[in-house]
Amino acid sequence: MIRGGPGEDPPDDVEGLRAEVARLRRVNDALMDHVERSMNLGGNSFALFQTASLLEQQVRRRTLELETALHDIEQTNRELSAATRSLETAQNRLTDALEAISDGFVLCDSDGGIVIFNSTFHALWRGVGDLLRPGVPFQQLIARATERGLIRESAEARRWLARRSDGRQRRNTHVLEMADGRWLRISERPTHENGFVGIYSDITAIKTQERRRRERELAAKSTLLQATLDNLSQGVSVFNADLELVAWNHRLTELLDLPEGRLRAGAPLASFLALPAVRRPFADDGREPEALVRWLKSTRSIPTRSLELDCPDGRTLEVRSNPMPDGGFVTTFADITHLRRSEAALRDSEWRIRLVTDAIPARIAYLDRDERYQFTNRAYEDWIGRTRTEIAGQRLRDLLTPEQYALRRPYTARVLAGESCEFDMTTPAANGETAYVHAVYVPHRAPDGETVLGFFSLLQDVTESKRAAAQLEEANRMLEERVAQRTRALTELNDKLRAEIGERIAAEEAMRRAKAEAEQANLSKTKFLAAASHDLLQPMNAARVFVAALAERRLGRHNMALVDNITESLEAVDDLLNTLLDLSKLDAGVLPMHVTDFRIEPLLRQLATQFSPLAEQRGLEFRVVPSGAVVRSDMALLGRILRNFLSNAVRYTPTGRVLLGCRRTPTGLRIGVADTGIGIPADKTQEIFIEFHRLKGSRSSRDCGAGLGLAIVDRIARRLDHPIHVQSTFGRGSVFAVEVPYGSADRIEAPHPAAIRSEAGSLKGVSVLLIENEPTILAAMAALMHEWGCELIHGDGADAVLPLIAERPDAIDVVIADYHLDEGRIGIDALQAVRKRCGRTVPGIIITADRSDEVLARVKAHGLHLLTKPIKPAHLRSLLVHLRSRRSE
């Protein structure tokens, strides 16, 4: 439906034109009548003819003009009819378009009068009656709707009309809630004629969805809030602006000892205040709960309160009430019993400390980082000349003169930087004389060992000492005069002493030569021990291989026990030889070091994995404290030191616990092992680092050490320049620690690839070529390979084995060669000759007793694997299985 001017017919001018034609005809008739009368009066025929001719011309001209006018009128009428039809068509299309809009539509002119609207708009404002029609001011329409209660918030409608009337927000969107529950979104835009167009959209469904979403969000937030409150360690109660209980948590009922269901949502504050446990926090001014509620409502502001309650069961509760921005308040109940007991204990401890410090004649004070006094003893207060209350909280500069503070300032800066310092100074004494004071500043560090919280000041009056020193200096001067007198007498004696000194110099030179000879002898001994240990590894290697071959056979339980005992004995001998080799390398100064920056945590985890099963097996509690520190050292040698500490701790701790941890110090990271073992006597802490030295009473049934572990630790630590610290109480336990310098995280190297993992698998049918010049080792290896099911081809060099593989070079799976062969040949060259004959890179293993870096480098350069004597059969088998699996791939 469309209302308004565009629906009326336009004025029709056809009738007017017809009236004009009739008028012209009447004029023509009048003229003709006039002419005829003129002719009758004159009676002149020529004149009559002349007049008739003139009249005919005029009539013809007028007729022509009339015909032209009639033709133009007909053309105009046709065009007007076509325009009328076009206008009607456009009017119909506009009507259809506006009616097709699902939203309400209204068009107003520049005066705010309604010009046109659609049926949807008419339906929205049906309640205004016949006022909704073209020409009615829009403001009047909305005012009528407000009066009749069609709009729920009439004040909001009036504000909207006020903004429209003063010309503001000509282009805006407004939302109105109707009385029937509908919501309208009104979008208004100005027109070119300074009117406006309004679109009225029904957004009730959107509002309903938004309300439901907000309700769901509110419910979720309420659930989350309640869950949060229930997980607080404090009791919480929340009252709204109407002083009604809206939320509380389970902890509140526990602290107030309330039965389940005693509190309910919406309960008035008066009923809550009636509870004995909460009445005092709100009614401490003597008001009854009802009177207090009336007072709170009248003030319209909840004051902030904080107080403590002493419960009958001995607990102390801290109660805090805080107002909320939108009215109401939140109250928290916290159990501070332990805090108050700790404060009481702290006050008692402070009283005891003050009792002791007040009895000390030295002047003691403690100042925080801001140089404010936090503690002073009586001697310090007497020296300052002020009471304890006057000093507490004051800054050092405020209690001293500028000169006195300037004297102390460099030392306070140093102590607050973490450095202990001592200095002497002078101060005016009470009797007007100068007093000498010796000051000691000691920093107070936080538990992290780095942050300085303040410092302790200890001042001692050394005036008497200074006076005694002055007297002593005077006595020395007098003594020097007496000495000068006797110097001349002693000159002759000195001449005699010079001769004696010459004799002593000669004796010392002889002693130096003897010491050099002894050091050379010791070096020779060390080299001999290294060589002897190296030669012992050859038969040791054969023995271990024979025992491993014997263990592969099916033996009786008694025989297997003997084999196990032999294996353990050989391992003990192996450890002893390795220890002797390491000692010889350390003494000879040839033990290689690889010092890098690395994090200590992986090494601690490795030690924990290694010693946890052993400690658990012996019933000990083993704990490792992690650390993220970066140190600079040789990881392998440092790990050996720590393994020795842990091995001794587990070995000499019958019951109790073992702890591995780190502590930061200004000079480095101190890595220590603490135990609750048998301990070491105070006068024996240096003897334990002597070779083969064992303390009496330290040997146990499970102790098989030779007394070399700590000797090697001492040499390694000296080589690395890492100090060793030992603290022990006999019968209670020991602490062994090594101090390692800090490293830089920027210089940490990437970790080396892990070693070959042990792999299980059968070696049956594996073809092994063995190149060995020692008959005993060859026989032992042959027996072991036979037990493993390997096919063995052997010889003492390349010349001996090359003919053996000439017919089947592809059958060789792996080559095992001794490094040192006869006539100065080496196994690497023999293995390379075998590879050349086979025409491929056959996997190879080099076995040697030489553990130098040079040999290791040569083996790796040829892509070979290295096993050191005495070899461990399990390692050899694992390596063979690994090499076989790689070839099968």
Beta strands, then each sheet from edge to edge (+ up, - down):
strand 1: 104-108
strand 2: 114-117
strand 3: 172-177
strand 4: 183-190
strand 5: 196-202
strand 6: 235-239
strand 7: 245-248
strand 8: 305-310
strand 9: 316-323
strand 10: 329-335
strand 11: 363-368
strand 12: 373-376
strand 13: 421-428
strand 14: 434-445
strand 15: 452-461
strand 16: 595-599
strand 17: 621-624
strand 18: 630-634
strand 19: 657-665
strand 20: 668-675
strand 21: 724-729
strand 22: 733-740
strand 23: 767-771
strand 24: 791-795
strand 25: 814-818
strand 26: 844-848
strand 27: 865-868
sheet 1: 2+ 1- 5+ 4- 3+
sheet 2: 7+ 6- 10+ 9- 8+
sheet 3: 12+ 11- 15+ 14- 13+
sheet 4: 16+ 18-
sheet 5: 17+ 19+ 20- 22+ 21-
sheet 6: 24+ 23+ 25+ 26+ 27+
end
